[in-house]
Amino acid sequence: MPVEELVKAMQDQTKVLAQLVEQQGHRSKENGYHSKAALTAHTGTFLHGPGGLFNTPGLESPIFSTHVHAYGLGQLLRAFPTNQTHPWFGLITGFGGEVGSEPTDPCDDAPTGYIKSGTLTAKFGHVSRDTNTIRLPDTIVKLNRGDFTDLQLANAILNPESQGVYYPNDISEQGMLDMVTKAEQVIVGVNLERKLSNLLWAGDGTGAADTGDGYREFPGLASQVATGQVDAETNAAMASADSIVMTHNYGNVETVDIVRPLQLMERHLFQLAMDTQIAPVTWVLVMRPDLWERVSDVWPIQYNTQPTALAVAGAANERLRIMLDGRTNIDQRDAMRAGLYLDINGRRYNVVLDNMIPVEDNQSGVGLGMDEFASSIYFLPLTVRGMMPVLYWEYLDHQLSVPQTNLLRGMETWYSDGGRFLWSYDGIFTCFKLKAEVDPRVVLRTPWLAGVLQDVVWTSELPSRDPDPDSSYWKDGGVSLRNIAGPTRYAAWL
């Protein structure tokens, strides 16, 4: 390969690699720094050449991905930078009962009262993901002239809505079929997207799942939308801050009324928002896609028959007639699916589909049958009083560390996405690896305006593919290494 092409190939690995390798090489000798993280041999994915994923002779240019990405609520929430590790969110939890008796004379003492307050708090998590070790010369080798590098990715691997939320903006699929460093960064993006979208719901804020400062979980919404809210400073109970937690008792939406519990929850939360003068509130309903498919199937019939069911319960001898039109029901169902909404008590709410909400199946030990699944439906407030966010992301602002890192000669770090993600480079000679890390938390400022309907069962004979590798419905295949030996070669000097 001509020298010019070799230099260009090396520079194309990433926007910064050429600079980082040169700087690291000089500064390591200069300052005595050494690396424990990067290995001295290439452990990353080979794309071309011996063992390369795409070194198959005659491989057609379009490459399709079968990877299922995570999506849902997380991409919808706003995010704010902060450097407060232990915030206090103040509440006025109520005014106690009166103290004292009514006065007998005009100048006698009258009853008094007390105001009560409470606090909520939030906790950062810490998640990081590395690339494998990359040896720069190994990123540019080709097996033979039949190993082409004109491949084109036909469909996206990473969810573009997750960019800057679950993975850094400077990760992209462009060039990943030809550049090893790009491919390794995409692996980091996929792993961060999966992990953070899972923690949004299932994060354990107690510390039981933490492995130390290297990995910490923030409390997910499954533990924040809860009863038993307490003052963050004194542990005193704050019943007025409790969420509405209901159960469907593992009833199947096809046979057990799903409309009534959601009507009760909506009416309670809507009235509470009015009574506490915090309206208008923007709520969304969040559920798994397969559950939404079944809820929207039965909703038109169950919703339109609610008055009849209540009348029968109150007047058993009353003769009632209900007329249901199949075409109308289908039209309502299709309109709800196309618009992603549910009408509850005469008010319309947007539905958010999230494929990382925890789900149970017949392997979970809760008595579900074949093709039965159970999960939760969340009723979550996004904003109050019009535009004030009450459910949002916060992240440790790594921009604030720049004056510190400027003093550390020989260390290569940079941030992206306004300080949300911190990148670092570690290398020894021409071997290097990259690390991306983030310190996020999800904040629910008004848990008393949130609700969850748990243990909702639905039937699916053909469940959707799952993005979680721990799920029985996650699929992959193929190989990570191919034709490592290459063709047998002979020469006079062998």
C-alpha positions in Angstrom: 0.0 0.0 0.0 1.4 3.4 -0.9 2.5 5.6 2.0 -0.1 8.2 1.3 -2.9 5.7 1.5 -1.5 4.2 4.7 -1.4 7.6 6.4 -4.9 8.4 5.3 -6.2 5.1 6.5 -4.6 5.7 9.9 -6.1 9.2 10.2 -9.5 8.0 9.2 -9.9 5.8 12.2 -11.3 8.6 14.2 -11.1 12.4 14.2 -8.7 12.4 17.1 -6.7 9.2 17.0 -3.7 10.5 15.2 -3.2 13.3 17.6 -3.9 11.1 20.7 -1.4 8.4 19.7 1.3 11.0 19.0 0.7 13.0 22.2 0.4 9.9 24.3 3.7 8.4 23.0 5.7 11.5 23.8 4.0 12.3 27.1 4.3 8.8 28.4 8.1 8.9 28.0 8.3 12.4 29.2 6.2 12.1 32.4 6.6 8.5 33.3 2.9 7.6 32.7 2.0 4.0 31.9 -1.2 2.1 31.1 -2.8 -0.8 32.8 -6.0 -0.8 30.8 -4.9 -1.1 27.2 -3.4 -4.5 26.3 -0.4 -4.9 24.1 -2.3 -6.8 21.4 -5.4 -6.1 19.4 -8.6 -7.5 21.0 -11.1 -5.5 19.0 -13.3 -6.6 16.2 -11.5 -7.2 12.9 -13.5 -5.9 9.9 -11.2 -6.9 7.0 -8.2 -9.1 6.6 -7.7 -12.4 8.4 -10.6 -13.0 10.8 -12.4 -9.9 9.5 -16.2 -9.9 9.7 -16.5 -8.7 6.1 -13.6 -10.4 4.4 -15.9 -12.8 2.5 -15.0 -12.6 -1.2 -17.9 -11.4 -3.3 -19.8 -9.9 -0.4 -22.5 -7.5 -1.7 -22.3 -3.9 -0.7 -25.5 -3.4 1.3 -25.2 -4.7 4.9 -28.4 -5.1 6.9 -28.6 -5.1 10.7 -31.0 -7.3 12.7 -30.1 -5.6 16.0 -33.2 -4.5 18.0 -32.5 -1.2 19.8 -34.0 0.0 23.0 -36.5 2.9 22.9 -39.1 4.6 25.0 -39.6 7.2 27.7 -35.9 8.1 28.2 -35.6 9.8 24.9 -38.7 11.9 25.7 -37.4 13.4 28.9 -35.4 16.7 29.2 -32.0 16.6 30.7 -30.2 19.2 32.9 -26.5 19.4 33.9 -25.7 19.7 37.6 -22.8 19.2 40.0 -25.0 18.7 43.1 -24.5 15.1 44.2 -27.2 15.1 47.0 -29.9 17.6 46.1 -32.8 18.4 48.5 -36.2 18.9 46.9 -38.5 20.7 49.3 -42.2 20.0 49.8 -45.0 21.5 51.9 -46.7 18.3 52.9 -49.7 19.9 54.6 -51.1 21.8 57.5 -51.7 19.9 60.7 -55.0 19.9 62.7 -55.8 22.8 64.9 -54.3 23.0 68.4 -56.4 24.5 71.2 -60.0 25.3 72.0 -62.4 27.9 70.7 -62.1 31.1 72.8 -64.8 32.0 75.3 -63.9 35.7 75.5 -62.7 37.9 72.7 -59.2 38.2 74.1 -58.8 34.5 74.9 -56.3 32.4 72.8 -57.8 30.9 69.6 -56.7 27.6 68.0 -53.3 27.6 66.3 -51.8 25.3 63.7 -48.5 24.1 62.2 -47.2 23.8 58.7 -45.4 20.5 57.8 -42.7 20.1 55.3 -40.7 17.3 53.7 -37.8 16.7 51.4 -37.1 14.3 48.5 -33.7 13.6 47.1 -32.0 11.9 44.2 -28.9 9.8 43.6 -26.4 9.7 40.8 -25.5 6.5 39.1 -22.2 5.8 37.3 -22.0 3.7 34.2 -19.0 3.3 31.9 -18.2 1.2 28.8 -14.9 0.6 27.1 -13.8 -0.3 23.6 -11.7 -3.4 23.2 -7.9 -2.8 22.8 -7.2 -1.5 19.3 -3.7 -1.9 17.7 -3.4 0.8 15.1 -1.5 -1.2 12.4 -4.1 -4.0 12.7 -6.9 -1.6 11.7 -5.6 -1.1 8.2 -4.6 -4.6 7.0 -6.4 -6.2 4.1 -6.3 -9.9 3.1 -6.3 -9.5 -0.6 -7.7 -7.3 -3.5 -11.0 -9.1 -3.2 -11.6 -7.8 0.3 -13.5 -4.6 -0.6 -14.2 -1.7 1.7 -17.1 -0.1 -0.2 -19.8 -1.7 2.1 -22.8 0.4 3.0 -25.0 0.0 6.1 -28.6 -0.2 4.9 -30.4 0.5 8.2 -29.5 2.1 11.5 -28.1 0.2 14.4 -28.3 2.8 17.1 -31.6 4.6 17.8 -31.1 8.2 16.6 -33.5 9.4 19.3 -31.1 7.9 21.9 -28.1 9.9 20.6 -27.0 12.3 23.3 -29.3 10.6 25.8 -28.1 7.0 26.1 -24.9 7.3 24.1 -22.6 10.2 23.1 -23.4 12.2 20.0 -19.9 11.6 18.7 -20.7 7.9 18.2 -22.1 7.2 14.8 -22.4 4.2 12.4 -20.8 6.2 9.5 -17.7 4.3 8.5 -18.1 1.5 11.0 -17.9 -1.2 8.3 -14.4 0.0 7.4 -13.0 1.6 10.5 -12.3 -0.6 13.5 -12.4 2.3 16.0 -15.8 3.3 14.7 -17.1 -0.2 15.1 -15.7 -0.4 18.6 -17.4 2.9 19.5 -20.7 1.6 18.1 -20.4 -1.4 20.5 -19.9 1.1 23.3 -23.1 3.0 22.1 -25.2 -0.2 22.0 -24.1 -1.3 25.5 -24.8 2.2 27.0 -28.1 2.4 25.3 -29.2 -1.0 26.7 -27.9 -0.4 30.2 -29.3 3.1 30.7 -32.7 2.4 29.3 -32.9 -0.6 31.6 -31.8 1.4 34.7 -34.4 4.1 33.9 -37.0 1.6 35.1 -35.2 -1.1 37.1 -32.3 0.9 38.7 -31.6 -0.1 42.3 -30.9 3.0 44.3 -30.2 1.1 47.5 -26.6 0.3 46.5 -27.2 -3.5 46.5 -26.4 -3.8 42.8 -23.4 -1.4 43.0 -19.9 -2.8 42.6 -18.2 0.2 44.0 -17.5 3.6 42.6 -16.8 2.0 39.2 -20.5 1.1 38.8 -23.4 2.6 40.7 -27.1 2.4 39.9 -29.5 5.3 40.3 -33.1 4.6 41.5 -35.3 3.8 38.6 -38.9 4.7 38.2 -40.1 1.4 39.4 -38.8 2.3 42.8 -39.7 6.0 42.7 -43.4 5.6 41.7 -44.2 4.1 45.0 -46.0 4.3 48.4 -44.1 4.7 51.6 -42.5 8.0 50.6 -40.4 9.4 53.5 -38.6 12.7 54.3 -35.1 12.4 52.9 -33.5 14.0 56.0 -35.5 12.5 58.9 -37.1 9.4 57.4 -40.5 10.6 58.6 -43.4 9.2 56.6 -44.9 11.5 54.0 -48.2 9.9 53.0 -49.2 13.0 51.0 -46.3 12.4 48.6 -47.3 8.7 47.9 -47.9 7.6 44.4 -51.0 5.6 43.4 -49.9 2.0 43.2 -52.6 -0.5 42.0 -52.5 -4.1 40.9 -54.4 -5.9 38.2 -53.7 -9.1 40.2 -52.3 -10.8 37.1 -55.6 -10.5 35.4 -55.5 -10.8 31.6 -56.7 -7.6 29.8 -58.8 -9.8 27.5 -61.0 -11.1 30.3 -60.4 -8.7 33.3 -61.5 -5.1 32.9 -58.5 -2.8 32.2 -60.5 0.4 31.8 -61.9 0.7 35.3 -58.6 0.7 37.2 -57.1 3.2 34.8 -60.3 5.4 35.1 -60.0 5.3 38.9 -56.3 6.2 38.8 -56.8 9.0 36.3 -59.7 10.5 38.1 -57.8 10.5 41.4 -54.6 12.1 39.9 -56.5 14.7 37.8 -58.6 15.7 40.8 -55.5 15.9 43.1 -53.8 18.2 40.6 -56.8 20.5 40.6 -57.1 20.4 44.4 -53.4 21.2 44.9 -53.5 24.0 42.3 -50.7 22.4 40.3 -52.7 21.9 37.1 -52.4 21.8 34.2 -50.3 18.7 34.2 -49.0 16.9 31.2 -49.3 13.1 31.8 -48.3 10.2 29.6 -49.2 6.5 29.8 -46.1 4.3 29.4 -46.3 0.6 28.6 -44.6 -2.1 26.6 -45.5 -2.3 22.9 -47.1 -5.8 23.0 -49.2 -4.8 26.0 -50.4 -1.7 24.2 -51.4 -3.9 21.2 -53.8 -5.9 23.5 -55.0 -2.8 25.5 -55.9 -1.0 22.3 -57.7 -4.2 21.1 -60.1 -4.3 24.1 -60.3 -0.6 25.0 -63.1 0.4 22.6 -65.4 -2.3 23.8 -64.6 -2.1 27.5 -64.6 1.7 27.5 -67.9 2.0 25.7 -69.6 -0.5 28.0 -68.5 1.0 31.3 -71.7 2.9 32.0 -73.7 -0.2 31.4 -71.6 -2.3 33.8 -72.0 0.3 36.5 -75.8 0.6 35.9 -76.2 -3.1 36.2 -74.3 -3.2 39.4 -76.5 -0.5 40.9 -79.8 -1.7 39.6 -79.9 -5.4 38.9 -83.5 -5.4 37.7 -83.1 -2.6 35.2 -83.3 -3.7 31.6 -80.5 -2.2 29.5 -79.6 -2.6 25.9 -76.2 -1.8 24.4 -75.5 -1.5 20.7 -71.9 -2.1 19.6 -70.8 -1.7 16.0 -67.8 -3.8 15.0 -66.7 -1.4 12.3 -66.8 1.5 14.8 -64.8 -0.4 17.4 -62.1 -1.3 14.8 -62.0 2.4 13.6 -61.5 3.5 17.2 -58.8 0.9 17.8 -57.0 1.8 14.7 -57.2 5.6 15.4 -55.8 5.0 18.9 -52.9 2.9 17.5 -52.1 5.4 14.8 -52.3 8.4 17.2 -50.8 6.6 20.2 -53.4 7.8 22.7 -56.0 6.6 25.2 -59.2 8.5 26.1 -59.9 8.1 29.8 -62.8 9.9 31.6 -63.3 12.1 28.6 -59.6 13.3 28.6 -57.0 12.2 26.0 -53.5 11.0 27.0 -50.5 10.2 24.8 -49.1 6.7 25.0 -45.4 6.1 25.1 -44.1 2.7 24.1 -41.1 1.5 26.0 -39.6 -1.9 25.3 -37.3 -1.9 28.4 -40.0 -1.9 31.1 -39.5 -5.1 33.1 -41.7 -8.0 32.0 -42.5 -11.4 33.4 -43.3 -14.6 31.5 -44.0 -18.2 32.2 -40.4 -18.7 33.4 -40.7 -16.1 36.1 -42.4 -18.3 38.6 -45.6 -16.2 39.0 -48.0 -18.7 37.5 -48.3 -17.3 34.0 -49.3 -19.7 31.2 -47.7 -20.3 27.9 -47.8 -17.1 25.7 -48.7 -15.0 28.8 -46.8 -12.0 29.9 -47.1 -9.5 32.8 -45.9 -6.0 33.1 -46.9 -2.5 34.4 -48.7 0.5 33.0 -47.3 3.8 34.2 -49.2 7.1 34.5 -46.4 9.7 34.7 -46.4 13.5 34.9 -43.9 15.3 32.7 -44.7 18.9 33.5 -46.9 20.9 35.9 -48.4 24.4 35.7 -48.0 24.2 32.0 -44.2 24.0 31.3 -42.4 23.2 34.6 -40.7 19.8 34.2 -41.2 17.4 37.1 -39.8 14.2 35.5 -36.4 14.6 33.9 -32.8 13.5 33.6 -30.0 15.1 35.5 -26.3 14.4 34.8 -23.0 15.3 36.4 -21.6 18.1 34.2 -18.2 17.0 33.1 -17.5 20.4 31.5 -16.7 21.6 35.1 -13.7 19.2 35.2 -11.9 20.9 32.3 -9.8 23.3 34.4 -8.7 20.3 36.4 -7.8 18.1 33.5 -5.9 20.9 31.8 -3.4 20.5 34.7 -2.9 16.8 34.1 -0.3 16.6 31.3 -0.2 13.3 29.6 -3.9 12.4 30.2 -6.3 12.5 27.3 -10.0 13.3 28.2 -12.7 15.1 26.5 -16.5 15.6 27.0 -19.4 15.5 24.7 -23.1 16.4 24.7 -22.7 19.5 26.8 -20.7 17.6 29.5 -23.1 14.6 29.8 -20.5 12.0 28.6 -16.8 11.9 29.5 -14.4 10.2 27.1 -10.9 9.1 28.0 -8.1 7.6 26.0 -5.6 5.1 27.4 -2.7 3.6 25.3 0.7 2.1 25.2 2.6 2.8 22.0 0.3 1.9 19.1 -2.3 0.0 21.3 -5.1 2.0 22.8 -8.6 1.8 24.1 -11.4 4.4 24.7 -13.8 4.7 27.6 -17.1 6.5 27.7 -18.7 7.2 31.1 -21.8 9.0 32.4 -23.2 9.9 35.8 -27.0 10.2 35.4 -30.1 10.1 37.5 -33.8 10.4 36.8 -35.7 12.8 39.0 -39.4 12.6 39.8 -40.2 15.7 41.7 -44.0 15.0 42.1 -44.4 11.3 42.9 -47.9 12.0 44.3 -49.0 12.8 40.7 -47.7 9.5 39.4 -49.4 6.1 39.3 -48.7 2.6 38.3 -51.0 -0.4 37.5 -48.9 -3.5 38.2 -49.3 -7.2 37.2 -51.2 -6.6 34.0 -51.3 -9.8 31.9 -51.7 -10.1 28.2 -51.4 -13.0 25.7 -49.1 -12.9 22.7 -48.7 -15.9 20.5 -45.8 -14.2 18.7 -44.0 -11.8 21.1 -41.8 -9.0 19.9 -38.1 -9.4 19.8 -36.4 -8.0 22.9 -33.4 -5.7 23.0 -32.2 -7.1 26.3 -29.7 -10.0 25.9 -30.9 -11.5 29.2 -34.4 -12.0 27.7 -35.6 -15.2 26.2 -36.8 -13.2 23.3 -33.5 -11.6 22.4 -31.9 -13.0 19.2 -28.5 -12.8 17.6 -26.3 -15.2 15.7 -23.4 -15.4 13.3 -19.8 -15.1 14.3 -17.5 -12.5 15.8 -14.4 -13.9 14.0 -14.2 -15.4 10.5 -11.5 -17.1 8.4 -8.8 -16.2 10.9 -6.1 -18.3 9.2 -6.6 -17.0 5.7 -5.5 -19.0 2.7 -2.5 -21.3 2.9 0.6 -19.7 1.4 3.9 -21.1 0.1 7.2 -19.4 -0.6 10.9 -20.4 -1.1 11.7 -19.0 2.3 9.0 -21.0 4.1 
